[in-house]
């Protein structure tokens, strides 16, 4: 199953009721059934209030390829030169910094 991410849609408090209803109908019609969409009122009197719709969506192809770089899903074979250097460093005797020579 592909990984899903939480996405947000914010609606400012200065929206007419008719526009809000149309906007919510459009959103509801375009979201997949398993999106687990939620509507919340966020904010305060100082910074303003807004309606926030949160929903889960699958990663886009671009997001999935970028994530694969960092999760190791498609890690390339290690470079032979790096592996030789690692083997040499493994043979270097370790001496504790607190011990005398």
QUISULSUL-V742614 format. One record per pair of residues at least 24 apart in sequence whose C-alpha atoms are under 10 Angstrom apart, sorted by the first residue. I is the first residue (numbers start at 1). J is the second residue. D is the distance in Angstrom with one decimal. If there is no record, write none. Layout:
# QUISULSUL-V742614
i:I j:J d:D
i:I j:J d:D
This chain:
# QUISULSUL-V742614
i:1 j:58 d:9.5
i:2 j:57 d:9.7
i:2 j:58 d:6.5
i:2 j:59 d:7.4
i:2 j:64 d:8.9
i:3 j:56 d:9.8
i:3 j:57 d:8.5
i:3 j:58 d:6.1
i:3 j:59 d:6.5
i:3 j:60 d:9.9
i:3 j:64 d:8.4
i:4 j:35 d:9.2
i:4 j:55 d:9.7
i:4 j:56 d:6.1
i:4 j:57 d:5.2
i:4 j:58 d:4.4
i:4 j:59 d:5.9
i:4 j:60 d:9.5
i:5 j:35 d:9.9
i:5 j:55 d:8.2
i:5 j:56 d:5.4
i:5 j:57 d:5.5
i:5 j:58 d:6.3
i:5 j:59 d:6.6
i:5 j:60 d:10.0
i:6 j:35 d:9.0
i:6 j:36 d:9.6
i:6 j:37 d:9.5
i:6 j:54 d:6.6
i:6 j:55 d:5.6
i:6 j:56 d:4.5
i:6 j:57 d:6.5
i:6 j:58 d:8.9
i:6 j:59 d:9.8
i:7 j:35 d:9.8
i:7 j:37 d:9.6
i:7 j:53 d:8.3
i:7 j:54 d:5.7
i:7 j:55 d:5.5
i:7 j:56 d:6.1
i:7 j:57 d:7.0
i:7 j:58 d:9.9
i:8 j:37 d:9.6
i:8 j:38 d:9.7
i:8 j:39 d:9.9
i:8 j:52 d:6.7
i:8 j:53 d:5.6
i:8 j:54 d:4.6
i:8 j:55 d:6.6
i:8 j:56 d:8.9
i:9 j:39 d:9.5
i:9 j:51 d:8.3
i:9 j:52 d:5.7
i:9 j:53 d:5.1
i:9 j:54 d:6.5
i:9 j:55 d:8.6
i:10 j:39 d:9.6
i:10 j:40 d:9.6
i:10 j:41 d:9.6
i:10 j:42 d:9.4
i:10 j:50 d:6.5
i:10 j:51 d:5.7
i:10 j:52 d:4.5
i:10 j:53 d:6.3
i:10 j:54 d:8.7
i:11 j:41 d:9.6
i:11 j:49 d:9.1
i:11 j:50 d:5.5
i:11 j:51 d:5.0
i:11 j:52 d:6.3
i:11 j:53 d:8.2
i:12 j:48 d:8.3
i:12 j:49 d:7.0
i:12 j:50 d:4.6
i:12 j:51 d:6.5
i:12 j:52 d:8.8
i:13 j:41 d:9.6
i:13 j:48 d:7.4
i:13 j:49 d:5.9
i:13 j:50 d:5.1
i:13 j:51 d:7.2
i:14 j:48 d:9.9
i:14 j:49 d:9.4
i:14 j:50 d:8.7
i:15 j:50 d:9.7
i:20 j:51 d:9.9
i:24 j:53 d:9.3
i:27 j:53 d:9.2
i:31 j:55 d:8.2
i:31 j:56 d:9.1
i:31 j:57 d:8.5
i:32 j:56 d:9.1
i:32 j:57 d:8.2
